Amino acid sequence: MRYVRGNRLRAVALSAALLATATAGTAAAAGDSRTDDRAGRNVQDAGSADTARGADRGERPAASLTGTAKLTRSLGDDITFSFDARLAAKHNDDPLQATGTFRFSHYLGGEGAWAEADVDCLVTGGKVAVVSGVITDTDLPGAKGVRVGVTVHDQGRNDHLGYSWAGTGSPVEDKDLAPCVSSAPFEKVRRGTGDFRVQPWQPEL
């Protein structure tokens, strides 16, 4: 994810040029961190509430992707992904009926951006999930209204993740992305920062 200036790899997400509106400095970085943490908790709380309501009704989703974790970065980038995506049992034959939200953010040296998307597709197979959604809230210029996709491989303590903008460097470039499209899960989750959980989908084929 290209979030910072300098000689960062192209595939490392949001471009530094797109971060002109990000606030620099220690105070700003602290403020961004608090905002990101608060939003992350909101996603988790919403997921917990939905799970509890489903349990009360005796329902089990046909597929789901939940959890929060940070990615590994040698330079100390703070990259977080949070998911609360579910496909209701009554829509087992239509992954485009999936609902929920997911959020991602990337900060380093007081610069960064975040985005939240409404889920519009979820497909899981075994412990691999592909989710997509349209960005509804963000501080990344040009990203609102753009569809993005994320892939998660649930491997216990060794989860991996990929995203649709791996080849372009920015979600803003994914303007014509189809639902449930993403990259291979090439990123590693940093141990001890959280966990992603994938519930396998079992469609009637």
N, C-alpha and C positions, 0 to 999 in steps of 0.2 A: 504494500500500500504506500504510494508516494505522498508522504505528508510533509517532508522536510526538504530544505534546500541542500545543495551539495551533490556529492557523488553517490546518491542512493540508487539502488537497483530500480529499473523501470517498472518491474512487476510489483513493487511494494507500494501499492495503492495511491491515495489521493494526491494529486500533483501540488507541489509547493506554490505554483502560480495560482492555483485555485484557493489558496489559503490567505489571500491578501486581507480578508476581513477578520482573520483570527487575531485575537488580542495577545500581544507579547508581554513578557515580564512576569515576575514571580507572583504578584497579586492576581494577575489575569489567569495564570496557569492554575493557581489554587482555586479560583472561581470556576474554571472549566472543569476541574476535577470534581468539585462538589456537585456541579450540574450533572456530570456524567454519572457519578455514583448515585445520585438521587433518581435519575431516570432508570438506571439499571435496577434499582430496588423496586421501582414502580412496575417494570416488566415482570420481575419475579413475583411480586405481590399479586399482580393480576393473574399470573399463571397458577399460583397457589389457590386463589379464590375460585378460578374456573375448575380446577381439579376437584376441589371440595364440593362444588355444586354438582359436578358430574357424578361424584361418588354417591352423593345423597340421592340422586335419581337412579343409581345403579347402572349408569352408562359408562362405556369405555370407548374412547375415540378409535376410529379405524386406523389412524396414524397420528403420530405427534413428534414434535421436535421442541425440546425445552432445555433451559439451563443458561448459565452465564460463565464465561471464562476469558482469559487474556491470552494473546499470542506471544510466542517467544521472539525476542528481538535482542541482538547482541549489544546494541547501542542504548538500550533502555527505553525504547518507545513504549508508550502505554496504549495498547490496542485491545479493545474489549468488544466482544460480541455477546448479545443476549437474545434469546429466542423464547417465544410462547406461541407456537403454531400447532394447530390441531385440525384434523379432518374428522368431522362427526360421523358416527357409525351409519347414520341414515344417508350419508353422501358417499358411501364406500366406493361407488362406481364412478365418482367424479372428483378428482383431486383439485379441480378449479373451484370447488366449493369450500376449500380450506379457509380458516379464519385465524385471526390473531395478529401479533405484531413481532417485529424484530428490530434490533437497534445495533449500530456499530459506531465506534469512535476511534480516533487515532490522535495522540498528542505526543509532542517531543519538543523540549526547549521552549515551552510557552506558546507553541503554535499547534494547530490541529483543527479538526472538524468532527462533527457527529451527524448522524442521520437516523431517522426512525421510519420504518415502512409498514404499511398494512399488507398482510399476507394475501396473495391472490392465487397461490398454488402450492401444494405440498405433495411430494412423492417420496416414499421411503421403501427401501428394499434391504432386508437384513438390518444391519446397523448403520446403513448409509442413508442420509436424507438430502434431498434437494428442495429448497424452499425459495420462492420468489415473492416479491411484493413491490408496491409502488411507494416511493418516498413521499411522506406526507408532512414531515417536519424536519428541518435541518438548518445548519448555519453554513453549508457549503453552497456557494453561488452556482446556480444553474442545475442543481440536483433535484429540487422539488418537482414531483410529477414524473420522475424517471423510474422505470422498473429496474430492479437489481435482483440478482440471484446469489444464493450462498449454498455451498455443499458442506455437510458435516459427516465425518466418519467417527462414530462412537466406538472408541476402543478402550473404555475404562479410564485408566490414568494416562493414556497416550492418544487422546483425541486429535484428529486432524481436521483442517478446514480449508475451503477454497472459496473464491468469489468470482462473479461474472466479469469484473473489471481487471482481472489478473493480466490480461494481454494488452489492455489499453491504458492502464494506469489510473483511471478515474471513473467513478460511477456515472459522471456526466456524459461519458462517451457511449453509454449503453442505451441510447434513446430508442432503438428498435428491437430490444431484447424480447424474446417470446417468454411466456410463463414457464417456470420450472427449468430454466437453463442456467448453468453455472460451470465453473471449472473443476478440474480434479482437486481433491483436498490435499494440497501440497504444503500448507502451513501447519506448524506444530503448536499445540496448546502448551502454555507454560505450566508446569506442574505446580499444584498447590493453589492455583488461582480460580478454580472452579471446575465444572464438568458439564458436558452436553449429554443429553439422553434422547435416544431415537427409539421410537416404537415402530416395529415393522408393519408395513401395510400388507394386507392379504386380499387383494381384489379377486372377484369371481371371474376367472378367465375362461 
